[in-house]
Amino acid sequence: MASYDIVALEKATLDLIDKQKYIEGTLPGHLRFVKEKGHLFERIWGKDPYIQVKEAAKLKLGNLSYNLKEID
């Protein structure tokens, strides 16, 4: 992925990661789900991965909205 807007890029990346289905048994042995719901990273680490992205948007470092364009 590429963008001139780092906030939009980070949000798009997190959104795309969250759309993927977790494949049972693929977490390294020392990791476990600490939450049953939420973003995949939140379920593993117990923290909302969007906190920094939202804060960056508040600081006017970029936008939370984006459009994906697939390039062939």
Phi and psi restraints in degrees (range 20) as a CNS / XPLOR table:
assign (resid 1 and name C) (resid 2 and name N)
       (resid 2 and name CA) (resid 2 and name C) 1.0 -148.6 20.0 2
assign (resid 2 and name N) (resid 2 and name CA)
       (resid 2 and name C) (resid 3 and name N) 1.0 148.6 20.0 2
assign (resid 2 and name C) (resid 3 and name N)
       (resid 3 and name CA) (resid 3 and name C) 1.0 -168.8 20.0 2
assign (resid 3 and name N) (resid 3 and name CA)
       (resid 3 and name C) (resid 4 and name N) 1.0 155.0 20.0 2
assign (resid 3 and name C) (resid 4 and name N)
       (resid 4 and name CA) (resid 4 and name C) 1.0 -85.2 20.0 2
assign (resid 4 and name N) (resid 4 and name CA)
       (resid 4 and name C) (resid 5 and name N) 1.0 -10.9 20.0 2
assign (resid 4 and name C) (resid 5 and name N)
       (resid 5 and name CA) (resid 5 and name C) 1.0 -108.7 20.0 2
assign (resid 5 and name N) (resid 5 and name CA)
       (resid 5 and name C) (resid 6 and name N) 1.0 103.7 20.0 2
assign (resid 5 and name C) (resid 6 and name N)
       (resid 6 and name CA) (resid 6 and name C) 1.0 -64.9 20.0 2
assign (resid 6 and name N) (resid 6 and name CA)
       (resid 6 and name C) (resid 7 and name N) 1.0 -33.2 20.0 2
assign (resid 6 and name C) (resid 7 and name N)
       (resid 7 and name CA) (resid 7 and name C) 1.0 -67.4 20.0 2
assign (resid 7 and name N) (resid 7 and name CA)
       (resid 7 and name C) (resid 8 and name N) 1.0 -48.1 20.0 2
assign (resid 7 and name C) (resid 8 and name N)
       (resid 8 and name CA) (resid 8 and name C) 1.0 -61.8 20.0 2
assign (resid 8 and name N) (resid 8 and name CA)
       (resid 8 and name C) (resid 9 and name N) 1.0 -39.8 20.0 2
assign (resid 8 and name C) (resid 9 and name N)
       (resid 9 and name CA) (resid 9 and name C) 1.0 -62.3 20.0 2
assign (resid 9 and name N) (resid 9 and name CA)
       (resid 9 and name C) (resid 10 and name N) 1.0 -46.6 20.0 2
assign (resid 9 and name C) (resid 10 and name N)
       (resid 10 and name CA) (resid 10 and name C) 1.0 -64.7 20.0 2
assign (resid 10 and name N) (resid 10 and name CA)
       (resid 10 and name C) (resid 11 and name N) 1.0 -43.3 20.0 2
assign (resid 10 and name C) (resid 11 and name N)
       (resid 11 and name CA) (resid 11 and name C) 1.0 -65.0 20.0 2
assign (resid 11 and name N) (resid 11 and name CA)
       (resid 11 and name C) (resid 12 and name N) 1.0 -44.0 20.0 2
assign (resid 11 and name C) (resid 12 and name N)
       (resid 12 and name CA) (resid 12 and name C) 1.0 -60.8 20.0 2
assign (resid 12 and name N) (resid 12 and name CA)
       (resid 12 and name C) (resid 13 and name N) 1.0 -41.4 20.0 2
assign (resid 12 and name C) (resid 13 and name N)
       (resid 13 and name CA) (resid 13 and name C) 1.0 -62.7 20.0 2
assign (resid 13 and name N) (resid 13 and name CA)
       (resid 13 and name C) (resid 14 and name N) 1.0 -47.4 20.0 2
assign (resid 13 and name C) (resid 14 and name N)
       (resid 14 and name CA) (resid 14 and name C) 1.0 -61.7 20.0 2
assign (resid 14 and name N) (resid 14 and name CA)
       (resid 14 and name C) (resid 15 and name N) 1.0 -42.0 20.0 2
assign (resid 14 and name C) (resid 15 and name N)
       (resid 15 and name CA) (resid 15 and name C) 1.0 -62.3 20.0 2
assign (resid 15 and name N) (resid 15 and name CA)
       (resid 15 and name C) (resid 16 and name N) 1.0 -42.8 20.0 2
assign (resid 15 and name C) (resid 16 and name N)
       (resid 16 and name CA) (resid 16 and name C) 1.0 -67.7 20.0 2
assign (resid 16 and name N) (resid 16 and name CA)
       (resid 16 and name C) (resid 17 and name N) 1.0 -38.1 20.0 2
assign (resid 16 and name C) (resid 17 and name N)
       (resid 17 and name CA) (resid 17 and name C) 1.0 -61.9 20.0 2
assign (resid 17 and name N) (resid 17 and name CA)
       (resid 17 and name C) (resid 18 and name N) 1.0 -42.6 20.0 2
assign (resid 17 and name C) (resid 18 and name N)
       (resid 18 and name CA) (resid 18 and name C) 1.0 -68.6 20.0 2
assign (resid 18 and name N) (resid 18 and name CA)
       (resid 18 and name C) (resid 19 and name N) 1.0 -24.3 20.0 2
assign (resid 18 and name C) (resid 19 and name N)
       (resid 19 and name CA) (resid 19 and name C) 1.0 -73.7 20.0 2
assign (resid 19 and name N) (resid 19 and name CA)
       (resid 19 and name C) (resid 20 and name N) 1.0 -20.3 20.0 2
assign (resid 19 and name C) (resid 20 and name N)
       (resid 20 and name CA) (resid 20 and name C) 1.0 -74.8 20.0 2
assign (resid 20 and name N) (resid 20 and name CA)
       (resid 20 and name C) (resid 21 and name N) 1.0 143.9 20.0 2
assign (resid 20 and name C) (resid 21 and name N)
       (resid 21 and name CA) (resid 21 and name C) 1.0 -83.2 20.0 2
assign (resid 21 and name N) (resid 21 and name CA)
       (resid 21 and name C) (resid 22 and name N) 1.0 136.4 20.0 2
assign (resid 21 and name C) (resid 22 and name N)
       (resid 22 and name CA) (resid 22 and name C) 1.0 -69.0 20.0 2
assign (resid 22 and name N) (resid 22 and name CA)
       (resid 22 and name C) (resid 23 and name N) 1.0 133.7 20.0 2
assign (resid 22 and name C) (resid 23 and name N)
       (resid 23 and name CA) (resid 23 and name C) 1.0 -96.9 20.0 2
assign (resid 23 and name N) (resid 23 and name CA)
       (resid 23 and name C) (resid 24 and name N) 1.0 114.1 20.0 2
assign (resid 23 and name C) (resid 24 and name N)
       (resid 24 and name CA) (resid 24 and name C) 1.0 -50.7 20.0 2
assign (resid 24 and name N) (resid 24 and name CA)
       (resid 24 and name C) (resid 25 and name N) 1.0 134.0 20.0 2
assign (resid 24 and name C) (resid 25 and name N)
       (resid 25 and name CA) (resid 25 and name C) 1.0 86.5 20.0 2
assign (resid 25 and name N) (resid 25 and name CA)
       (resid 25 and name C) (resid 26 and name N) 1.0 5.2 20.0 2
assign (resid 25 and name C) (resid 26 and name N)
       (resid 26 and name CA) (resid 26 and name C) 1.0 -94.9 20.0 2
assign (resid 26 and name N) (resid 26 and name CA)
       (resid 26 and name C) (resid 27 and name N) 1.0 -6.4 20.0 2
assign (resid 26 and name C) (resid 27 and name N)
       (resid 27 and name CA) (resid 27 and name C) 1.0 -74.0 20.0 2
assign (resid 27 and name N) (resid 27 and name CA)
       (resid 27 and name C) (resid 28 and name N) 1.0 139.9 20.0 2
assign (resid 27 and name C) (resid 28 and name N)
       (resid 28 and name CA) (resid 28 and name C) 1.0 -57.1 20.0 2
assign (resid 28 and name N) (resid 28 and name CA)
       (resid 28 and name C) (resid 29 and name N) 1.0 152.2 20.0 2
assign (resid 28 and name C) (resid 29 and name N)
       (resid 29 and name CA) (resid 29 and name C) 1.0 -51.4 20.0 2
assign (resid 29 and name N) (resid 29 and name CA)
       (resid 29 and name C) (resid 30 and name N) 1.0 -30.8 20.0 2
assign (resid 29 and name C) (resid 30 and name N)
       (resid 30 and name CA) (resid 30 and name C) 1.0 -85.1 20.0 2
assign (resid 30 and name N) (resid 30 and name CA)
       (resid 30 and name C) (resid 31 and name N) 1.0 -6.5 20.0 2
assign (resid 30 and name C) (resid 31 and name N)
       (resid 31 and name CA) (resid 31 and name C) 1.0 -103.3 20.0 2
assign (resid 31 and name N) (resid 31 and name CA)
       (resid 31 and name C) (resid 32 and name N) 1.0 143.9 20.0 2
assign (resid 31 and name C) (resid 32 and name N)
       (resid 32 and name CA) (resid 32 and name C) 1.0 -139.2 20.0 2
assign (resid 32 and name N) (resid 32 and name CA)
       (resid 32 and name C) (resid 33 and name N) 1.0 158.1 20.0 2
assign (resid 32 and name C) (resid 33 and name N)
       (resid 33 and name CA) (resid 33 and name C) 1.0 -73.1 20.0 2
assign (resid 33 and name N) (resid 33 and name CA)
       (resid 33 and name C) (resid 34 and name N) 1.0 129.4 20.0 2
assign (resid 33 and name C) (resid 34 and name N)
       (resid 34 and name CA) (resid 34 and name C) 1.0 -100.4 20.0 2
assign (resid 34 and name N) (resid 34 and name CA)
       (resid 34 and name C) (resid 35 and name N) 1.0 -14.3 20.0 2
assign (resid 34 and name C) (resid 35 and name N)
       (resid 35 and name CA) (resid 35 and name C) 1.0 -134.0 20.0 2
assign (resid 35 and name N) (resid 35 and name CA)
       (resid 35 and name C) (resid 36 and name N) 1.0 152.2 20.0 2
assign (resid 35 and name C) (resid 36 and name N)
       (resid 36 and name CA) (resid 36 and name C) 1.0 -91.7 20.0 2
assign (resid 36 and name N) (resid 36 and name CA)
       (resid 36 and name C) (resid 37 and name N) 1.0 -22.6 20.0 2
assign (resid 36 and name C) (resid 37 and name N)
       (resid 37 and name CA) (resid 37 and name C) 1.0 -127.2 20.0 2
assign (resid 37 and name N) (resid 37 and name CA)
       (resid 37 and name C) (resid 38 and name N) 1.0 164.6 20.0 2
assign (resid 37 and name C) (resid 38 and name N)
       (resid 38 and name CA) (resid 38 and name C) 1.0 109.9 20.0 2
assign (resid 38 and name N) (resid 38 and name CA)
       (resid 38 and name C) (resid 39 and name N) 1.0 -175.2 20.0 2
assign (resid 38 and name C) (resid 39 and name N)
       (resid 39 and name CA) (resid 39 and name C) 1.0 -60.4 20.0 2
assign (resid 39 and name N) (resid 39 and name CA)
       (resid 39 and name C) (resid 40 and name N) 1.0 150.1 20.0 2
assign (resid 39 and name C) (resid 40 and name N)
       (resid 40 and name CA) (resid 40 and name C) 1.0 -52.5 20.0 2
assign (resid 40 and name N) (resid 40 and name CA)
       (resid 40 and name C) (resid 41 and name N) 1.0 -45.2 20.0 2
assign (resid 40 and name C) (resid 41 and name N)
       (resid 41 and name CA) (resid 41 and name C) 1.0 -64.9 20.0 2
assign (resid 41 and name N) (resid 41 and name CA)
       (resid 41 and name C) (resid 42 and name N) 1.0 -35.8 20.0 2
assign (resid 41 and name C) (resid 42 and name N)
       (resid 42 and name CA) (resid 42 and name C) 1.0 -66.8 20.0 2
assign (resid 42 and name N) (resid 42 and name CA)
       (resid 42 and name C) (resid 43 and name N) 1.0 -38.0 20.0 2
assign (resid 42 and name C) (resid 43 and name N)
       (resid 43 and name CA) (resid 43 and name C) 1.0 -65.4 20.0 2
assign (resid 43 and name N) (resid 43 and name CA)
       (resid 43 and name C) (resid 44 and name N) 1.0 -33.7 20.0 2
assign (resid 43 and name C) (resid 44 and name N)
       (resid 44 and name CA) (resid 44 and name C) 1.0 -82.8 20.0 2
assign (resid 44 and name N) (resid 44 and name CA)
       (resid 44 and name C) (resid 45 and name N) 1.0 -48.6 20.0 2
assign (resid 44 and name C) (resid 45 and name N)
       (resid 45 and name CA) (resid 45 and name C) 1.0 -98.6 20.0 2
assign (resid 45 and name N) (resid 45 and name CA)
       (resid 45 and name C) (resid 46 and name N) 1.0 -12.9 20.0 2
assign (resid 45 and name C) (resid 46 and name N)
       (resid 46 and name CA) (resid 46 and name C) 1.0 79.5 20.0 2
assign (resid 46 and name N) (resid 46 and name CA)
       (resid 46 and name C) (resid 47 and name N) 1.0 11.0 20.0 2
assign (resid 46 and name C) (resid 47 and name N)
       (resid 47 and name CA) (resid 47 and name C) 1.0 -129.2 20.0 2
assign (resid 47 and name N) (resid 47 and name CA)
       (resid 47 and name C) (resid 48 and name N) 1.0 142.1 20.0 2
assign (resid 47 and name C) (resid 48 and name N)
       (resid 48 and name CA) (resid 48 and name C) 1.0 -68.8 20.0 2
assign (resid 48 and name N) (resid 48 and name CA)
       (resid 48 and name C) (resid 49 and name N) 1.0 118.3 20.0 2
assign (resid 48 and name C) (resid 49 and name N)
       (resid 49 and name CA) (resid 49 and name C) 1.0 -73.6 20.0 2
assign (resid 49 and name N) (resid 49 and name CA)
       (resid 49 and name C) (resid 50 and name N) 1.0 -10.0 20.0 2
assign (resid 49 and name C) (resid 50 and name N)
       (resid 50 and name CA) (resid 50 and name C) 1.0 -87.9 20.0 2
assign (resid 50 and name N) (resid 50 and name CA)
       (resid 50 and name C) (resid 51 and name N) 1.0 -6.3 20.0 2
assign (resid 50 and name C) (resid 51 and name N)
       (resid 51 and name CA) (resid 51 and name C) 1.0 -55.9 20.0 2
assign (resid 51 and name N) (resid 51 and name CA)
       (resid 51 and name C) (resid 52 and name N) 1.0 -50.4 20.0 2
assign (resid 51 and name C) (resid 52 and name N)
       (resid 52 and name CA) (resid 52 and name C) 1.0 -67.0 20.0 2
assign (resid 52 and name N) (resid 52 and name CA)
       (resid 52 and name C) (resid 53 and name N) 1.0 -37.0 20.0 2
assign (resid 52 and name C) (resid 53 and name N)
       (resid 53 and name CA) (resid 53 and name C) 1.0 -65.2 20.0 2
assign (resid 53 and name N) (resid 53 and name CA)
       (resid 53 and name C) (resid 54 and name N) 1.0 -45.1 20.0 2
assign (resid 53 and name C) (resid 54 and name N)
       (resid 54 and name CA) (resid 54 and name C) 1.0 -63.1 20.0 2
assign (resid 54 and name N) (resid 54 and name CA)
       (resid 54 and name C) (resid 55 and name N) 1.0 -40.3 20.0 2
assign (resid 54 and name C) (resid 55 and name N)
       (resid 55 and name CA) (resid 55 and name C) 1.0 -66.6 20.0 2
assign (resid 55 and name N) (resid 55 and name CA)
       (resid 55 and name C) (resid 56 and name N) 1.0 -40.4 20.0 2
assign (resid 55 and name C) (resid 56 and name N)
       (resid 56 and name CA) (resid 56 and name C) 1.0 -62.4 20.0 2
assign (resid 56 and name N) (resid 56 and name CA)
       (resid 56 and name C) (resid 57 and name N) 1.0 -38.3 20.0 2
assign (resid 56 and name C) (resid 57 and name N)
       (resid 57 and name CA) (resid 57 and name C) 1.0 -66.0 20.0 2
assign (resid 57 and name N) (resid 57 and name CA)
       (resid 57 and name C) (resid 58 and name N) 1.0 -40.1 20.0 2
assign (resid 57 and name C) (resid 58 and name N)
       (resid 58 and name CA) (resid 58 and name C) 1.0 -61.2 20.0 2
assign (resid 58 and name N) (resid 58 and name CA)
       (resid 58 and name C) (resid 59 and name N) 1.0 -34.4 20.0 2
assign (resid 58 and name C) (resid 59 and name N)
       (resid 59 and name CA) (resid 59 and name C) 1.0 -82.1 20.0 2
assign (resid 59 and name N) (resid 59 and name CA)
       (resid 59 and name C) (resid 60 and name N) 1.0 5.5 20.0 2
assign (resid 59 and name C) (resid 60 and name N)
       (resid 60 and name CA) (resid 60 and name C) 1.0 65.1 20.0 2
assign (resid 60 and name N) (resid 60 and name CA)
       (resid 60 and name C) (resid 61 and name N) 1.0 32.8 20.0 2
assign (resid 60 and name C) (resid 61 and name N)
       (resid 61 and name CA) (resid 61 and name C) 1.0 -86.0 20.0 2
assign (resid 61 and name N) (resid 61 and name CA)
       (resid 61 and name C) (resid 62 and name N) 1.0 -7.6 20.0 2
assign (resid 61 and name C) (resid 62 and name N)
       (resid 62 and name CA) (resid 62 and name C) 1.0 169.4 20.0 2
assign (resid 62 and name N) (resid 62 and name CA)
       (resid 62 and name C) (resid 63 and name N) 1.0 -172.0 20.0 2
assign (resid 62 and name C) (resid 63 and name N)
       (resid 63 and name CA) (resid 63 and name C) 1.0 -115.4 20.0 2
assign (resid 63 and name N) (resid 63 and name CA)
       (resid 63 and name C) (resid 64 and name N) 1.0 151.0 20.0 2
assign (resid 63 and name C) (resid 64 and name N)
       (resid 64 and name CA) (resid 64 and name C) 1.0 -82.4 20.0 2
assign (resid 64 and name N) (resid 64 and name CA)
       (resid 64 and name C) (resid 65 and name N) 1.0 -16.6 20.0 2
assign (resid 64 and name C) (resid 65 and name N)
       (resid 65 and name CA) (resid 65 and name C) 1.0 -89.4 20.0 2
assign (resid 65 and name N) (resid 65 and name CA)
       (resid 65 and name C) (resid 66 and name N) 1.0 151.1 20.0 2
assign (resid 65 and name C) (resid 66 and name N)
       (resid 66 and name CA) (resid 66 and name C) 1.0 -157.1 20.0 2
assign (resid 66 and name N) (resid 66 and name CA)
       (resid 66 and name C) (resid 67 and name N) 1.0 163.1 20.0 2
assign (resid 66 and name C) (resid 67 and name N)
       (resid 67 and name CA) (resid 67 and name C) 1.0 -127.3 20.0 2
assign (resid 67 and name N) (resid 67 and name CA)
       (resid 67 and name C) (resid 68 and name N) 1.0 128.6 20.0 2
assign (resid 67 and name C) (resid 68 and name N)
       (resid 68 and name CA) (resid 68 and name C) 1.0 -90.6 20.0 2
assign (resid 68 and name N) (resid 68 and name CA)
       (resid 68 and name C) (resid 69 and name N) 1.0 135.8 20.0 2
assign (resid 68 and name C) (resid 69 and name N)
       (resid 69 and name CA) (resid 69 and name C) 1.0 -127.1 20.0 2
assign (resid 69 and name N) (resid 69 and name CA)
       (resid 69 and name C) (resid 70 and name N) 1.0 123.0 20.0 2
assign (resid 69 and name C) (resid 70 and name N)
       (resid 70 and name CA) (resid 70 and name C) 1.0 -86.2 20.0 2
assign (resid 70 and name N) (resid 70 and name CA)
       (resid 70 and name C) (resid 71 and name N) 1.0 131.7 20.0 2
assign (resid 70 and name C) (resid 71 and name N)
       (resid 71 and name CA) (resid 71 and name C) 1.0 -110.0 20.0 2
assign (resid 71 and name N) (resid 71 and name CA)
       (resid 71 and name C) (resid 72 and name N) 1.0 127.2 20.0 2
